[in-house]
Amino acid sequence: MPARLIDGKALAQGIRERIAKDVVELHARVGIRPGLAAILVGDDPASKLYVKNKQKACDAAGIYVDEHKLPASTNQAELLALIEKVNADPKVHGILVQLPLPKQIDSKVILDAVSPLKDADGFHPYNMGRLVEGTARFTPCTPKGIIKMIESTGVAIEGKRAVVVGRSNIVGKPTALLLMHRNATVTVCHSKTRDLPAVCREAEILVVAIGKARFLTGDMVRAGAVVVDVGVNRLADGTFVGDVDFGPVSERASWISPVPGGVGPMTIAMLLENTLESAKRMAGLI
């Protein structure tokens, strides 16, 4: 039986509708409208599209967007000055710095400069450290969305053997931590992993985030596994595919997320949720 789809687009829509109601209630209760500062440096087409989609989602949810589009020639000192400004702005509850940044800017320095109290992406070392101990103030958006997608299937995470392919700070490592916090037994794989197909075949929950088109093939998947595809890869013909070879893998898995329409919409929904939660926290409501 072919796998059932984990419809990230539909799941995200439901979350966004709930957030929109919460935004109205928050404003009526304490007069606060959640605000997100969105900072884009340069003209990278993919980054411009991502920011546009995030702004559109914020507008639909009633979240105020403080948008900053800076030229590619912007230097590090100028960007740090802007970060300092939005850190101090009481109308801003979350800050998004769209990556990648131009080569003259050190991304780590910039992300470290974002106030951990407004770090809606969850990338600040303070928030990453709290994530390790299980007390995160902000959970990184993509991993947070991945967990909600797995939970939406009704498959229990507790006690399962989970494999995360990819060890990035943005997706792989935090996803592994979130799975561990839910009592899964987790293996994190990377380019040096020996016999990767054999390790993947052990997984009851399999998350793939390495940025290689159709890397995970059907023979690498355990029958009945839940498979979440985080990759977005553009082919020569302009179409987008994930890190998972969808057709063959869907014949083996019990649940599978599509690309597009899977993790992407959930990442944006989690950014809105983090911004709303930050506004509530600053208002003393949580």
Summary of the structure (lengths in Angstrom):
residues: 286
radius of gyration: 19.0
end to end distance: 44.2
largest distance: 56.6
contacts: 993
relative contact order: 0.17
helix: 43%
strand: 16%
